Structures are given as structure tokens and as C-alpha cells.
Amino acid sequence: MDQNDLKEALRTFFGFDQFKGQQENIITNVLQKKNTFVIMPTGGGKSLCYQLPALLSEGTAIVVSPLIALMKNQVDAIRNVSDHNSVAHFLNSSLSKTEINRVKDDILAGRTKLLYVAPESLTKQENIDFLTSVPISFFAIDEAHCISEWGHDFRPEYRRLREIFEKISDVAIIALTATATPKVQADIQKNLNMMDATLYKSSFNRDNLYYEIRAKRDVEKEIIKYIRQRQGKSGIIYCLSRKKVEEMAELLQVNGINALAYHAGLDATTRAKHQDMFLMEEVDVIVATIAFGMGIDKPDVRFVIHHDIPKSLESYYQETGRAGRDGGVGECITFYSYKDIEKLEKFLQGKPVAEQEIGKQLLSEIVSYSETSVCRRKFILHYFGEVFDEKQCNEMCDNCKHPREKLEGKEFVHQLLQVVDFLQEQQKSKHVCAFLSGGVTAEIKSYRHDQAPLFGIGKDHDEHFWNAVIRQTVVAGLLYKDIETYGTLKFTEKGKAFLANPVSFTLLKQHDYSASDEEDGIVAPGKGGAFDEVLYEMLIDLRKSLSKQNNIPPFVIFQEPTLKDMCFQYPITIDELTNCQGVGAGKAQRYGQPFIEMIQQYVEENDIDRPQDLVVKSLINKSVLKVQLIQNIDRKLPLEDIGRAQGKSMDEVIEEIEAIVSSGTRVNINYYIDDILDADNQEEIYEYFSEAETDDLATAYHEFDGDYTEEELRLMRIKFMSEMAN
């Protein structure tokens, strides 16, 4: 078929005047019955590469696809370009006996050009027997990365496709994927026995996508603030667990954002309904697990937010790739904390060793990407085997937009290469970093490397620093991580040349994402702005004078975290004051008036923009648990039992009671305290708190020379605060 005929067919079936990228060459190759391998990023027009040849060929093309939802979408799309529904069908477990018979009748009559099947359906003997009896034009494998154990979505049943194809028919194969590293590519070709395939690989660069990694602090508030600034725009938020998806969707709804949840735990009808509402723009934001988005062809997704880091760079690339498919703005914001990586590592436990090793290697790549200071686009493309000049990034990633401080790294890179050489290219990054910084780990000891002459050669810097040096050296092409040996560091020719003759090397100062919400203690909600020291001092003085008037310790009125929060939020009504940390309605009514008056005057005099758009309502279910807790205390249940019923430790129960009391609700736990402390001890601690300048526990502990445990002091502080402040 010549060029004009192909273009005519494209216009007739799909209404396009021009092919995109390499589509025309790929389609010609398939029509010539040659094996074809297509690596084309999301949004590049992969499906057309097998749909058009199928419509133009004799017989039925079999398309293997991993997801039922994906098949349904594709079949609907093809039926729309044809004048009869029998042109495309799917065969999977969702069909009834009658429906299966209708599909087979259409294929036998030669009406069906595309048959979508799940790999599981393809392994059934009755289906193999049926397909052997009909003319097949070619086999297409969509999402071909599922074949490779190194792919981000490995499906063991995909490994059997070749033997099944051979039973059915000896026709050409076209394999397609949106993400494949050189390793995955080789794996797919080997497994499908199509080393002779013509390879079509498009650039992985999506130049309209902006990549940014943020430290995972105050993440819910940050997400709400971000979405509110993009009202009415379509976006996807990915979370790791179904539970987090539900919570996040509810939180967004409470805060007036039009959002719905999507995960595999919802029934099929709800899932389909939510997906359609998103496509039809009845809802702006979908909060989802990675089960969502496969085959979602919504061109105008303006942002993709990762609440949790994905398991691999392939997943990250594919999920972020759902933004800006129309070539317009696509912002990819990811919240990163190393704690999430540790959670993902825990999921790997109990899996076969090889799978664990692969999983860890994929995780170490995503850590490198998250913590890198080099151009993120360059890093991603390097991972997919593509060379990119970061000058072309055009500030479309946070590292290029806000470049990191640079330092001369010749000496550091040389030390690193000396160590890799000394270790005979047999160790992974973690071991090399420990060796350089002089960290005596169990592994270092077992190899007796702590006695090696070069051990600790870079001890002036920590492992975090050396990790950054390794990442930048790998991206610069001096070292590579050998996948066959699960990531051991090996030399490239360029690296050997550098070791023999070191030259200048610019290193970028690394990011520090170490402090996340959990480690920071209290993070003020409006932390985008600078903390207002002047107002803070004024509020401290006001609190002091009120405490003298009322003859109570200052912390009984408002604790310091509450005052700090006021300096971020600038509340000027009693209602706004209750949005500050540790302020309930009762406490706001009792003590709030002079504070909001002072803040109002301060805001007016200093012409301050208040971040009121950041007031984020919290979820109702927290207040349900709070009510349950108070009811259980009213029933005088032991605190341990209350904790057990809610799956919480004693420490967590006390923490919740402290939060309830500090926000102004009275809680009576005397029944519990009477069991653990006699009256004299109680009186002694109570008296201490009524005269203390601070409610700090460490100070109280030292004051009593450790006579009372931290728990006893916390419980007495609750009793004191409850009676005095509330």
C-alpha cells in the first residue's frame, strides 16, 4: 500500500490528515508482515500503530491487553470509527456465555478486525482451539513491559505468550510499550523470540511536562493549596494505599474541591462511573491508586500529584505521562520522604529473593531521581537510555528553575572511583558510601573492609553526600549500575580515563529531604511564608499579662505551638482562631478575644496578606474517634483497653487526650490516675504545674529527679490543664 493510500485510510477511519512521529513507518512494517517493536511514550499514538493495519488486513488481529477497563475503552473507540459494532470485540472473564458466542460468530463471519484478549483468556484451551480455526492477521501486545521482570508491571502470564502464539498461528508480532529501559527492551525481545524485530523508539522527552519533587511536609495542606490555585483544572492524585485514596478524596471534598476516589477495591460500576465523570469533566480531580489511568485518554489533565513516591521510575514516568497529552501545560508534583521508600521495601519482604533484589534496585533508582540535584529531565532520559542536553530543559524542572549551588568535585569523584576500583567493581552504592564515609556496617565488617587502606578516605562527608556524588557520576557516564548484578557499580571507558587522569568536575549541592512531617514535630500550616517573629513576641507578652491577671501559668491560656500558628495564619475572628492548632471552640471563646484584636490591628498596620485560602478543614472521622474516646473515658474504661480497641498504643491514646484537652475540651481521667498515683504524689505534681513557667515534660522530669515516669507526668499535666484551662 503506497503513502497516499495509507493517508487516505488514516483520514477515512480516524479523521487525521497527518501521521504522528514514526507511525507511518511502523504501520507499513506491520502491513509487510514483519515483527515490530514500538517504544513510544504515553500520548505518542501507540494504539493507532496496530489499529489501522488491523482494519486494512485480511483476518482478525489479536491484541493482548492487561486490563479489562483498557480493553473496553479501546473497543468503544474503534467502534466509533466504524459503521458496525462487530469490527472490534474483547474476550475476557467479564462476558457471559451468550456474549462469548456472539463474539465468535462475528469472528467466523470475518466481520471482526480486532479482538482484544487478556493473557489469562488466551491460555484457555477452548480459546486456543477456536483461534486456530480462523485467519489471524497479526498479534499485538500492548503494555509489553509486563513481559519483563524488570518492567514496572510484571505479569508472569505474559511470559507464556510466545508459546501460545506458536500454537495458534505463525504470523508477525507487534509489541508496544510506553516505558522500556534498554534492559527491559532486550528482555521483551528475547522472551518473544523476536530479536529480528524492527525497533522504533521515539524520544522519551515530554517537553511540556514540568517535574518537581517536594519534601513531604504538611502534604495534605500543600495539595489543597495547590489545587485551589488551579480551580476547575483537571488533575490526578496518586496514593499508594486504598485507605489513603479514600481519606484524601474525602478531605478534598470537605474543602470544596470536586474530587472522587478510584481504586481496585471499589466495585466495577462505581469505578466505571467515576472514570466517566472525570472524562466528562463532571469532576475535576481523581484520587487514585496506580490502578487508575491505564488507557485513560484524557488530553487535558493539567497536573499529576504523587502523594506517595511510586515503586519505580517507569511507573513514575508512565503516571506523570498522563498530564498534558494535548501538548499544553502538565505539572508533575511529587511529595518525597525516605520513610515512604522504607514502607515500599517492607512490601518486598516475603517475595522470592530475585524479585526482592529487582524491587530494591528499582527503588534505589527512584531514590536517586528524587534526591538528585541535576536536571530531572536529563536524569529520566538517561534512565531510558537517551542522551539529553539539560540546557534544552528550559527551566521545566525544579532543579533547572532553581539551580543548586555548585562545587568543584574533581577530588571527590576521584576518591569515589579509587574506591570502586579497590572494591573490584563488586559493590553497590550503599556499601561504597559506607566505605567512603567510614561507616562500620555489618557488611563492611563481614568483608573486613574497615581494615582496608582506603577505608574512610572521604570521612569528612556523610553517606548522603557520597550518594549524591555517585548519582552525578553515573548520570555523567563515568560509572554505571550493572543490572545483571542488581546494581553493582562498574566503570565505563570514560570512568577509567578519569581515574587515570582526573579532570575538573562540577558537582551540585544535594537536596535534603530528610525532615518530613513525622520528624519535624510541629510544622506551622502556613509555612510557605516567613515566620513572623515580631508578632510572636507581642503575643508572648500578651499571654504573660493575661496569665498574671488570671493568676494561671501562661501555657494554660495557649501553648507555644498555638501562638506560632497564629503568626502564620493571622486569625482575626473567633471562628478563624479555631483553625489554629490546639484551639477548640471553648478555648477560643474564653481566651481568644484579646489575641484576635491584637492580630487584627497588627495586620492592618503592617498591610499583611493573610493566607486564609490555606485554612484547611480536617476530616470529620477524626471528630468521630474523638467522641468515641471521650465516651470511653466517661465510661471509666482503662486507657490501655481504649487503645487496644482502636488499635493504638498507650502513647498514642495519651497524645489524643492531650490534643483534646489543649483545644479546650474538659476530660476527666481521675479514675485512671487514682489507680497509679496516690493523693500526695498527685498534689505534688499538680502544685508544680500550677507554679511552673513552662509545661515542658523534660523540665518537670528533672525537677523531680526522675521520681515520676514521663507517662505519670503527662497524665497529671492533662488533669491540670483540663481543670485549670477548660
C-alpha positions in Angstrom: 0.0 0.0 0.0 1.5 3.3 -1.0 1.8 6.5 1.0 -1.3 8.1 -0.4 -3.5 5.1 0.2 -2.3 5.0 3.8 -3.0 8.6 4.4 -6.5 8.1 2.8 -7.1 5.2 5.2 -6.0 7.4 8.1 -8.4 10.1 7.1 -11.3 7.7 6.4 -11.1 5.8 9.7 -9.6 8.3 12.1 -10.2 11.7 10.6 -6.5 12.7 10.8 -4.6 14.3 7.9 -1.1 13.5 9.1 0.7 10.7 10.9 2.4 11.5 14.1 6.1 10.8 14.6 7.1 7.3 13.2 3.5 6.0 13.0 3.6 5.7 9.2 6.8 3.7 9.1 5.6 1.4 11.9 2.2 0.7 10.1 4.0 0.0 6.8 6.3 -2.5 8.6 3.3 -4.3 10.2 1.5 -4.4 6.9 4.6 -6.0 5.4 4.1 -8.8 8.0 7.4 -8.1 9.8 8.0 -8.3 13.5 7.8 -4.8 15.0 8.8 -3.4 18.4 7.5 0.0 19.3 8.7 2.1 22.3 6.7 5.2 22.3 5.9 7.5 25.3 2.4 7.9 26.5 0.4 10.2 24.2 2.5 9.4 21.2 -0.3 7.5 19.4 0.7 3.8 20.0 -2.7 2.2 19.6 -3.1 3.6 16.0 0.1 1.6 15.1 -1.9 -1.7 15.3 -5.4 -0.4 14.9 -5.0 0.9 11.4 -3.1 -2.1 10.0 -5.7 -4.4 11.6 -8.5 -2.5 9.7 -6.6 -2.8 6.5 -5.6 -6.5 6.8 -7.3 -9.8 6.0 -8.4 -11.8 9.1 -8.5 -10.7 12.8 -5.7 -9.1 14.7 -5.3 -10.4 18.3 -4.4 -7.7 20.8 -3.2 -8.8 24.2 -4.0 -6.2 26.8 -3.6 -6.4 30.6 -6.7 -4.6 31.9 -10.4 -5.1 31.3 -11.1 -1.4 31.6 -8.5 -0.7 29.0 -9.9 -3.2 26.5 -13.4 -1.7 26.9 -12.1 1.8 26.2 -10.2 0.7 23.1 -13.1 -1.3 21.7 -15.5 1.6 22.2 -13.0 3.9 20.4 -12.6 1.6 17.4 -16.4 1.1 17.1 -16.8 4.8 16.9 -14.7 5.0 13.7 -16.6 2.1 12.0 -20.1 1.7 10.8 -20.7 -1.6 12.6 -20.0 -2.7 16.2 -18.7 -6.1 15.3 -15.5 -4.5 13.9 -13.9 -4.9 17.4 -14.6 -7.1 20.4 -13.0 -8.2 23.6 -12.8 -11.6 25.1 -12.4 -11.8 28.9 -13.9 -13.1 32.1 -16.5 -10.3 32.2 -18.5 -11.8 29.3 -21.5 -14.2 29.6 -21.8 -17.4 27.6 -24.2 -15.7 25.1 -21.8 -12.8 24.6 -18.9 -15.1 24.0 -20.9 -16.9 21.3 -21.7 -13.6 19.6 -18.0 -12.6 19.6 -17.1 -16.0 18.0 -19.9 -15.7 15.4 -18.6 -12.3 14.3 -15.0 -13.5 14.0 -16.1 -16.6 12.0 -18.1 -14.3 9.7 -15.0 -12.2 9.1 -16.6 -9.1 10.5 -14.2 -8.6 13.4 -10.8 -6.9 12.7 -9.6 -6.5 16.3 -10.0 -8.9 19.1 -8.8 -7.7 22.5 -7.9 -10.5 24.9 -6.5 -10.8 28.4 -3.4 -13.1 28.6 -5.4 -15.4 31.0 -8.2 -15.8 28.4 -5.6 -16.7 25.8 -4.3 -19.6 27.8 -7.7 -21.4 27.9 -7.6 -24.4 25.6 -11.1 -23.8 24.2 -10.0 -20.3 23.0 -6.7 -21.6 21.6 -8.7 -24.2 19.6 -11.2 -21.6 18.3 -8.5 -19.1 17.3 -6.5 -21.8 15.5 -9.6 -22.3 13.2 -9.8 -18.6 12.0 -7.5 -16.4 9.9 -5.3 -14.2 12.1 -3.6 -11.1 10.6 -1.0 -10.5 13.4 -0.5 -10.5 17.2 -0.2 -7.2 19.0 1.0 -7.0 22.6 0.1 -3.7 24.3 1.9 -2.8 27.6 4.6 -5.2 26.5 6.8 -4.2 29.6 4.5 -6.6 31.5 6.6 -9.4 29.9 9.8 -8.3 31.7 10.6 -9.0 35.3 12.5 -5.7 35.2 9.4 -3.9 33.9 7.4 -1.9 36.5 4.2 -4.0 36.0 5.5 -7.6 35.6 2.8 -10.2 34.8 4.0 -13.9 34.9 1.2 -14.9 32.4 2.8 -12.6 29.8 5.9 -14.8 29.8 3.8 -17.6 28.2 2.6 -15.6 25.2 5.2 -16.8 22.7 4.3 -20.5 23.2 0.6 -19.7 22.9 1.1 -17.7 19.7 3.0 -20.6 18.2 0.1 -22.9 18.9 -2.4 -20.5 17.2 -0.7 -19.1 14.1 2.7 -18.3 12.6 2.1 -14.6 12.0 4.1 -11.4 12.8 4.1 -9.8 16.2 4.0 -6.1 17.1 5.0 -5.4 20.7 4.3 -1.9 22.1 5.2 -0.2 25.4 5.4 3.4 26.7 8.3 2.7 29.0 11.3 0.5 28.5 14.8 0.8 29.7 17.5 -0.9 27.5 17.3 -3.9 29.9 13.5 -4.3 29.6 13.7 -3.9 25.8 16.2 -6.8 25.5 14.2 -8.9 27.9 11.0 -8.5 25.9 12.6 -9.3 22.5 14.3 -12.4 23.9 11.2 -13.7 25.5 9.1 -13.2 22.4 11.8 -14.7 20.2 11.7 -11.6 18.0 15.3 -10.4 18.0 14.8 -9.8 14.3 12.1 -7.2 15.0 12.4 -3.7 13.5 12.8 -1.3 16.5 11.0 2.0 16.5 12.0 4.1 19.5 10.6 7.6 20.0 12.2 10.2 22.3 11.0 9.9 25.8 11.2 13.6 26.3 7.9 15.3 27.0 9.0 18.9 26.8 5.7 20.3 28.1 5.8 18.5 31.4 7.2 20.3 34.5 8.8 18.0 37.1 9.1 18.9 40.7 9.9 17.0 43.9 8.9 18.5 47.3 9.8 17.4 50.8 6.8 15.5 52.3 5.8 18.1 54.9 2.3 19.2 55.6 1.4 17.4 52.4 -2.5 17.5 52.6 -2.4 21.2 53.2 0.1 21.7 50.3 -2.1 19.7 47.9 -5.3 21.6 48.8 -3.4 25.0 48.4 -2.0 23.8 45.0 -5.4 22.7 43.7 -7.2 25.8 44.9 -4.9 27.9 42.8 -5.9 25.8 39.7 -9.6 25.8 40.2 -11.6 23.9 37.5 -8.4 22.3 36.1 -8.3 18.5 35.7 -5.8 16.6 37.8 -4.9 13.2 39.2 -3.5 12.5 42.7 -1.8 9.1 43.1 -1.6 7.5 46.6 -0.1 4.1 47.5 -2.9 2.7 49.6 -6.7 2.5 49.0 -7.2 3.8 52.5 -5.2 7.0 51.8 -7.1 7.4 48.5 -10.4 7.4 50.4 -9.1 9.8 53.0 -7.7 12.2 50.5 -10.8 12.3 48.3 -12.9 12.9 51.4 -10.6 15.7 52.6 -10.7 17.4 49.2 -14.5 17.2 49.1 -14.7 18.7 52.6 -12.6 21.6 51.4 -14.8 22.3 48.4 -12.8 20.6 45.8 -14.7 18.5 43.3 -12.9 15.1 43.7 -13.7 11.4 43.6 -11.8 8.2 44.6 -10.7 5.4 42.3 -9.1 2.1 43.3 -9.4 -1.6 42.7 -11.4 -2.1 45.9 -14.4 -0.2 44.5 -17.0 -2.3 42.6 -16.7 -2.2 38.8 -19.8 0.0 38.4 -18.5 2.7 40.7 -15.1 2.6 39.1 -16.5 3.0 35.6 -18.9 5.8 36.8 -16.0 7.7 38.5 -13.8 7.3 35.4 -16.6 8.5 33.1 -17.4 11.5 35.4 -13.7 12.5 35.2 -13.6 12.1 31.4 -16.9 14.1 31.0 -15.5 16.8 33.3 -18.2 16.4 35.9 -15.4 16.0 38.4 -12.1 17.9 38.4 -9.8 15.6 40.4 -9.5 11.9 40.7 -7.6 10.5 43.7 -6.4 7.0 42.8 -4.1 4.1 43.3 -2.0 3.2 40.2 -4.9 1.0 39.1 -6.2 4.2 37.5 -5.3 5.8 34.3 -4.3 2.8 32.2 -5.7 3.7 28.9 -7.3 6.9 30.1 -7.1 9.1 27.1 -8.0 12.5 28.7 -5.8 15.0 26.9 -6.2 18.0 29.2 -5.0 16.6 32.6 -3.2 19.7 33.8 -1.5 18.2 36.9 -0.4 14.9 38.3 0.4 14.8 42.0 2.1 11.9 43.7 1.1 11.9 47.4 3.5 8.9 47.7 6.5 8.1 45.7 6.0 5.3 43.1 7.9 1.9 43.2 10.0 2.6 40.1 11.0 5.3 37.6 9.0 3.5 34.9 5.8 3.8 37.0 6.6 7.5 37.7 7.2 8.2 34.0 4.0 6.5 33.0 1.9 8.1 35.7 3.3 11.6 35.1 2.8 11.0 31.4 -0.9 11.3 31.9 -0.5 15.0 32.2 -0.6 17.4 29.2 -1.2 14.9 26.5 -2.6 17.7 24.4 0.8 19.5 24.4 -0.5 22.0 26.9 0.7 22.6 30.5 1.4 19.5 32.5 2.7 19.9 36.1 4.1 16.8 37.9 4.5 17.4 41.6 5.7 14.6 43.8 6.0 14.6 47.6 9.0 12.6 48.8 10.1 11.3 52.1 12.6 8.4 52.6 10.1 6.9 55.0 7.9 6.0 52.0 10.8 4.1 50.5 11.2 2.1 53.7 7.5 1.2 53.5 7.9 0.0 49.9 10.9 -2.0 51.0 8.8 -3.7 53.6 6.3 -4.7 50.9 9.1 -6.6 49.2 9.7 -8.9 52.2 8.5 -12.4 51.7 8.8 -12.3 48.0 11.3 -14.5 46.1 14.9 -13.3 46.5 15.4 -12.4 42.8 12.1 -10.3 42.9 13.3 -8.6 46.1 16.6 -7.7 44.5 14.9 -6.3 41.4 12.5 -4.4 43.6 15.3 -2.9 45.7 17.2 -1.9 42.6 14.1 -0.1 41.1 13.6 1.6 44.4 17.2 2.8 44.6 16.7 4.4 41.1 13.6 6.3 42.3 15.5 7.5 45.4 18.3 8.7 43.2 15.9 10.6 41.0 14.1 12.2 43.9 17.3 13.3 45.7 19.2 14.3 42.6 20.2 17.9 42.0 20.8 17.5 38.3 18.2 18.3 35.6 15.3 15.9 36.3 14.6 15.6 32.6 18.2 14.6 31.9 18.0 12.0 34.7 14.8 10.4 33.4 16.0 10.3 29.8 19.4 8.9 30.9 17.5 6.1 32.7 15.7 5.3 29.4 19.0 5.2 27.5 18.6 8.6 25.9 21.2 11.5 25.9 19.8 14.9 26.7 21.4 18.3 27.0 19.9 20.0 30.1 20.1 23.4 28.5 17.1 22.3 26.5 15.0 21.7 29.7 14.1 25.4 29.6 13.5 25.5 33.4 10.9 22.8 33.1 12.0 21.1 36.3 12.6 22.4 39.8 16.4 21.7 39.5 16.8 23.8 36.4 14.4 26.5 37.6 16.2 26.9 41.0 19.7 25.6 40.3 21.6 24.2 43.2 24.9 25.6 44.5 27.9 24.2 42.5 31.2 23.0 43.8 34.4 21.7 42.2 34.1 17.9 42.6 37.3 16.6 40.9 38.8 15.3 44.2 35.5 13.7 45.4 34.9 11.9 42.1 38.5 10.7 42.0 38.1 9.3 45.6 34.9 7.6 44.6 36.5 6.0 41.5 39.5 4.9 43.5 37.2 3.1 46.0 35.1 1.4 43.2 38.4 0.2 41.7 39.7 -1.0 45.1 36.4 -2.9 45.6 36.9 -4.5 42.2 33.6 -3.2 40.9 31.7 -5.7 43.1 29.7 -3.5 45.5 26.5 -1.4 45.3 26.2 2.3 46.1 25.2 1.7 49.8 28.4 -0.3 50.5 30.6 2.2 48.6 29.0 5.2 50.5 29.6 3.5 53.9 33.2 2.6 52.9 34.0 6.2 51.8 32.4 7.9 54.9 34.0 5.4 57.3 30.6 3.8 58.4 31.2 0.4 60.0 28.1 -1.5 58.9 27.6 -5.3 59.3 28.5 -5.7 55.6 31.7 -3.6 55.9 32.7 -5.8 58.8 32.0 -9.1 57.1 34.3 -8.1 54.2 36.8 -6.7 56.7 36.7 -3.5 54.7 37.1 -1.4 57.9 40.7 -2.6 57.9 41.3 -1.7 54.2 43.9 1.1 53.5 41.3 3.4 51.7 38.5 2.9 54.2 37.1 6.2 55.4 39.0 8.2 52.7 36.0 10.6 52.5 35.1 10.6 56.1 34.7 14.4 56.1 31.4 13.9 54.4 28.4 11.7 55.2 26.8 8.9 53.2 24.1 11.3 52.0 26.9 13.4 50.3 28.6 10.4 48.8 25.3 9.1 47.4 24.9 12.4 45.6 28.4 12.1 44.1 27.6 8.6 42.9 24.4 9.7 41.3 26.0 12.6 39.4 28.9 10.4 38.4 26.5 7.8 36.9 24.5 10.5 35.0 27.8 11.9 33.7 28.6 8.4 32.3 31.7 7.6 34.4 30.1 4.7 36.2 27.0 2.6 35.5 24.9 0.4 37.7 25.1 -3.2 36.4 21.6 -4.5 36.3 22.6 -8.2 35.9 24.2 -8.0 39.3 21.4 -5.9 40.8 23.1 -2.6 40.8 26.8 -3.0 41.5 28.9 0.0 40.4 31.1 -0.6 37.3 33.4 1.6 35.2 32.6 2.9 31.8 35.6 3.7 29.4 35.0 7.4 30.3 35.3 6.5 34.0 38.6 4.5 33.5 40.0 7.5 31.7 39.0 9.9 34.6 40.6 7.5 37.1 43.9 7.6 35.2 43.7 11.3 34.6 41.3 13.3 36.8 39.9 16.5 35.3 37.6 19.3 36.6 34.1 18.0 37.5 31.2 20.2 38.6 29.1 18.8 41.4 25.8 20.2 42.5 24.9 20.5 46.2 22.4 17.8 47.0 18.8 18.3 48.3 17.9 17.4 51.8 14.5 15.8 52.0 15.3 14.1 55.3 12.8 16.0 57.5 9.3 15.0 56.8 6.1 15.7 58.8 6.7 12.8 61.2 10.2 14.0 62.2 9.6 17.7 62.3 7.3 17.7 65.2 5.0 20.7 64.7 5.0 22.3 61.3 3.2 25.5 61.1 0.5 25.2 58.4 1.3 28.4 56.5 4.9 27.6 56.4 5.2 28.9 52.8 5.5 32.4 54.3 8.2 33.5 56.7 7.6 33.1 60.4 6.5 36.4 62.0 8.9 36.9 64.9 7.6 40.4 65.7 4.0 39.3 66.2 5.2 36.2 68.1 6.9 38.4 70.7 3.8 40.6 71.0 1.6 37.5 71.6 4.0 36.1 74.2 3.8 39.4 76.1 0.0 39.5 75.9 -0.2 35.9 77.2 2.1 36.8 80.1 0.0 39.8 81.2 -3.2 37.7 80.9 -1.7 34.9 82.9 -0.8 37.4 85.7 -4.4 38.9 85.7 -5.9 35.4 85.9 -3.3 34.0 88.2 -2.6 30.9 86.0 0.5 29.8 84.2 0.9 31.2 80.6 0.8 27.8 78.9 -2.7 27.2 80.3 -4.0 30.0 78.1 -2.4 29.0 74.8 0.6 26.8 74.3 3.6 28.0 72.2 2.8 25.9 69.1 -0.7 27.6 69.1 0.9 31.1 69.3 3.3 30.1 66.5 0.4 29.0 64.4 -1.3 32.4 64.9 1.8 34.0 63.4 1.3 32.1 60.2 -2.5 32.2 59.9 -3.2 35.7 61.4 -6.7 34.8 62.7 -8.9 37.9 63.1 -12.2 36.2 64.2 -13.0 33.7 66.9 -14.1 31.3 64.1 -10.7 31.6 62.4 -8.9 31.2 65.7 -10.4 27.7 66.0 -8.5 26.7 62.8 -5.2 27.2 64.7 -3.5 24.2 66.2 -4.8 23.3 69.7 -7.7 25.8 69.8 -11.2 24.4 70.4 -14.3 26.5 70.4 -14.4 26.7 74.2 -10.8 27.9 74.5 -11.3 30.4 71.7 -14.3 31.9 73.5 -12.6 32.0 76.9 -9.2 33.5 75.9 -9.4 34.4 72.2 -10.8 38.0 72.1 -7.6 40.0 73.1 -5.5 37.8 70.8 -7.6 38.4 67.7 -7.9 42.1 68.4 -4.2 42.4 68.7 -3.6 40.4 65.5 -6.3 42.4 63.6 -4.6 45.7 64.5 -1.2 44.3 63.6 -2.4 43.0 60.2 -4.0 46.4 59.3 -0.9 48.4 60.4 1.5 46.2 58.5 -0.6 45.6 55.5 -0.3 41.8 55.7 -1.7 39.4 53.2 -3.3 36.6 55.2 -3.1 33.1 53.9 -6.8 32.5 54.7 -7.1 30.5 51.5 -5.0 27.9 53.3 -7.4 27.2 56.1 -7.9 23.5 55.5 -10.9 21.8 57.2 -9.9 18.4 58.6 -11.9 15.3 58.2 -14.9 14.5 60.2 -13.9 11.0 61.1 -11.2 12.4 63.4 -14.0 14.0 65.4 -15.9 10.7 65.4 -12.9 9.0 67.0 -12.6 11.9 69.4 -16.2 11.5 70.5 -15.6 7.7 71.0 -12.6 8.4 73.1 -14.4 10.9 75.3 -17.3 8.4 75.7 -15.0 5.6 76.7 -13.3 7.8 79.3 -16.8 8.8 80.6 -17.4 5.0 81.0 -14.2 4.9 83.0 -12.5 2.3 80.8 -8.8 1.7 81.4 -6.8 3.7 78.9 -4.9 0.6 77.7 -8.3 -1.0 76.8 -9.4 2.1 74.9 -6.1 1.9 72.9 -6.5 -1.8 72.2 -10.0 -1.3 70.8 -8.8 1.4 68.4 -5.5 -0.4 67.5 -3.4 2.3 69.2 -0.5 2.3 71.7 -0.8 3.9 75.1 1.4 6.7 73.9 -1.0 7.4 71.0 -4.0 7.4 73.3 -2.4 9.9 75.7 -1.4 12.1 72.7 -5.0 12.2 71.6 -6.3 13.1 75.0 -3.6 15.9 75.2 -4.8 17.3 71.9 -8.5 17.2 73.0 -7.6 19.0 76.3 -5.3 21.6 74.7 -8.1 22.5 72.3 -10.4 23.4 75.2 -12.4 20.2 76.0 -12.6 19.0 79.6 -11.7 15.4 80.1 -11.8 13.7 83.5 -9.2 10.8 83.8 -9.1 11.0 87.7 -10.4 7.4 87.8 -7.3 6.2 86.0 -4.8 8.5 87.8 -6.1 7.4 91.2 -5.1 3.8 90.3 -1.5 4.7 89.6 -0.6 7.7 91.9 -1.6 8.3 95.5 -3.1 11.6 96.6 0.1 13.1 97.9 2.0 12.4 94.7 -0.8 13.9 92.7 -0.8 17.0 94.8 2.9 17.4 94.5 2.8 17.3 90.6 -0.3 19.4 90.4 1.3 22.1 92.5 4.4 22.0 90.3 2.4 22.7 87.1 0.4 25.5 88.7 3.6 27.4 89.5 5.8 26.3 86.5 6.8 28.8 83.8 6.6 26.0 81.2 4.6 22.8 80.7 7.7 21.1 79.2 7.9 17.4 80.3 11.7 17.2 80.3 11.9 20.1 82.7 9.3 18.5 85.0 11.1 15.2 84.9 14.4 16.7 86.0 12.7 18.8 88.6 11.5 15.6 90.3 14.9 13.8 89.7 13.1 11.1 87.8 10.8 10.1 90.7 7.9 10.0 88.3 7.7 8.5 84.8 7.1 10.5 81.7 3.7 8.9 81.4 2.7 9.8 85.0 3.7 13.4 84.4 1.8 13.6 81.1 -1.4 12.2 82.7 -1.1 14.7 85.6 -0.5 17.6 83.1 -3.7 16.5 81.3 -5.6 16.6 84.7 -4.1 20.1 85.5 -4.8 21.6 82.0 -8.3 20.1 82.0 -9.3 21.6 85.4 -7.4 24.9 85.0 -7.8 25.8 81.4 -11.1 24.4 80.5 
